[in-house]
């Protein structure tokens, strides 16, 4: 039992909790950005409901619960939490003192910085792997023309 738990915990840490050095993103962050790109939620398009982005991400790429997805989405849009935001927030995305509003009350779209992270995806610049249900593929990492890990850093392992 002890060895099984150790193997499982190491698997979780290396596959979900630590950002990939190539793009500086954790899997949930990468999946959110990819989902938004596929939905057409770009800097020059109108903001979309965060609940819709969370639902698309969860249904297509990340079946680990909507709260984790929304928390990651919000954090990518908080200018006080990141050096460079990857999500352009609209509505109450929280503050240092208060939590964000529910996803049904907030909207978002990609920033220009996020577009620099995903711009060359269609040019075969990175590997794609099957999604959790093998119905589609997702990038293993993003082309990332920006050094995201240096610009935004990371905290914790989960």
C-alpha positions as CSV (number, residue, x, y, z in Angstrom):
1,X,0.0,0.0,0.0
2,X,2.8,2.4,0.9
3,X,4.6,1.9,-2.4
4,X,1.3,2.3,-4.4
5,X,0.6,5.6,-2.7
6,X,4.1,6.9,-3.3
7,X,3.9,5.9,-7.0
8,X,0.5,7.6,-7.3
9,X,1.6,10.8,-5.5
10,X,4.7,11.1,-7.7
11,X,2.6,10.6,-10.8
12,X,0.2,13.3,-9.7
13,X,3.0,15.7,-8.9
14,X,4.9,15.2,-12.1
15,X,1.8,15.1,-14.4
16,X,-0.5,17.8,-12.9
17,X,1.1,19.9,-10.2
18,X,4.4,21.0,-11.5
19,X,4.5,23.4,-14.5
20,X,6.2,22.2,-17.6
21,X,9.5,24.2,-18.1
22,X,8.8,24.5,-21.9
23,X,5.8,26.8,-21.5
24,X,5.7,27.4,-17.7
25,X,2.1,26.2,-17.4
26,X,0.4,23.6,-15.3
27,X,-1.9,21.3,-17.3
28,X,-5.1,23.0,-16.1
29,X,-3.7,26.4,-17.3
30,X,-2.6,25.0,-20.6
31,X,-6.0,23.4,-21.1
32,X,-7.9,26.6,-20.3
33,X,-5.8,28.6,-22.8
34,X,-6.2,25.9,-25.5
35,X,-9.9,25.7,-24.9
36,X,-10.3,29.5,-25.1
37,X,-8.3,29.5,-28.4
38,X,-10.5,26.8,-29.9
39,X,-13.7,28.7,-28.7
40,X,-12.4,31.8,-30.5
41,X,-12.2,33.9,-27.3
42,X,-9.3,36.1,-28.6
43,X,-8.3,39.6,-27.6
44,X,-10.3,41.1,-30.5
45,X,-13.5,39.2,-29.7
46,X,-16.1,39.9,-27.1
47,X,-15.6,38.5,-23.6
48,X,-17.4,35.2,-22.9
49,X,-18.9,33.9,-19.7
50,X,-16.3,32.2,-17.5
51,X,-18.8,29.4,-16.9
52,X,-18.8,28.6,-20.5
53,X,-15.0,28.5,-20.7
54,X,-14.9,26.3,-17.5
55,X,-17.5,23.9,-18.9
56,X,-15.7,23.6,-22.3
57,X,-12.4,23.0,-20.6
58,X,-13.8,20.4,-18.2
59,X,-15.8,18.6,-20.9
60,X,-13.1,18.4,-23.5
61,X,-9.8,18.4,-21.7
62,X,-9.8,18.5,-17.9
63,X,-12.3,16.3,-16.0
64,X,-11.1,17.2,-12.5
65,X,-13.8,19.5,-11.3
66,X,-15.0,23.0,-12.2
67,X,-13.7,24.7,-9.0
68,X,-10.0,23.9,-9.9
69,X,-10.5,25.1,-13.4
70,X,-12.2,28.4,-12.4
71,X,-9.6,29.1,-9.7
72,X,-6.8,28.7,-12.3
73,X,-8.7,30.9,-14.8
74,X,-9.2,33.6,-12.3
75,X,-5.6,33.5,-11.2
76,X,-4.4,33.9,-14.8
77,X,-6.5,37.1,-15.0
78,X,-5.5,38.7,-11.7
79,X,-2.9,41.4,-12.3
80,X,-1.9,41.4,-8.6
81,X,-1.2,37.6,-8.7
82,X,0.9,37.5,-12.0
83,X,3.5,39.6,-13.6
84,X,1.7,39.3,-17.0
85,X,-1.9,38.2,-17.2
86,X,-2.9,35.6,-19.8
87,X,-6.7,36.2,-19.3
88,X,-8.4,39.5,-19.8
89,X,-11.0,39.6,-17.0
90,X,-14.4,41.3,-16.9
91,X,-16.4,41.5,-13.8
92,X,-15.3,40.7,-10.2
93,X,-12.2,38.5,-10.4
94,X,-11.5,39.1,-6.8
95,X,-8.9,41.2,-4.9
96,X,-6.3,40.7,-2.2
97,X,-9.1,40.8,0.3
98,X,-12.1,39.3,-1.5
99,X,-12.8,36.1,-3.5
100,X,-14.0,36.3,-7.1
101,X,-17.6,36.2,-8.1
102,X,-19.1,33.0,-9.3
103,X,-18.3,32.0,-12.9
104,X,-21.7,32.8,-14.1
105,X,-21.1,36.5,-13.2
106,X,-17.7,36.9,-14.8
107,X,-16.4,37.0,-18.3
108,X,-13.0,36.6,-19.9
109,X,-11.0,36.4,-23.1
110,X,-7.3,35.8,-24.0
111,X,-4.8,38.6,-23.8
112,X,-2.1,39.4,-26.4
113,X,0.4,37.7,-24.1
114,X,-1.7,34.5,-24.2
115,X,-1.8,34.7,-28.0
116,X,2.0,34.8,-28.0
117,X,1.8,31.5,-26.1
118,X,-0.5,29.8,-28.5
119,X,0.1,31.6,-31.8
120,X,2.2,28.9,-33.5
121,X,0.1,25.9,-32.4
122,X,-1.1,25.2,-36.0
123,X,2.5,25.2,-37.3
124,X,3.4,21.8,-35.9
125,X,5.7,23.4,-33.3
126,X,4.7,21.1,-30.4
127,X,3.5,17.6,-29.7
128,X,-0.1,16.7,-29.3
129,X,-1.5,13.9,-27.2
130,X,-4.9,12.3,-26.9
131,X,-7.3,13.8,-24.4
132,X,-8.5,11.9,-21.3
133,X,-11.3,10.3,-23.3
134,X,-9.3,9.9,-26.6
135,X,-12.0,11.8,-28.5
136,X,-9.6,14.6,-29.5
137,X,-6.0,15.8,-29.0
138,X,-4.5,18.5,-26.9
139,X,-1.0,20.1,-26.9
140,X,1.5,18.5,-24.5
141,X,3.0,22.0,-24.1
142,X,2.5,25.4,-25.9
143,X,4.9,27.0,-28.3
144,X,5.3,29.9,-25.8
145,X,7.1,32.7,-27.5
146,X,7.2,34.3,-24.1
147,X,9.2,33.0,-21.2
148,X,6.1,32.5,-19.0
149,X,7.9,30.7,-16.1
150,X,10.2,33.7,-15.8
151,X,7.5,36.3,-16.2
152,X,4.9,34.8,-13.9
153,X,6.7,32.2,-11.8
154,X,4.7,29.6,-10.0
155,X,3.7,28.8,-6.4
156,X,3.1,25.6,-4.6
157,X,3.0,22.2,-6.3
158,X,-0.7,21.9,-6.7
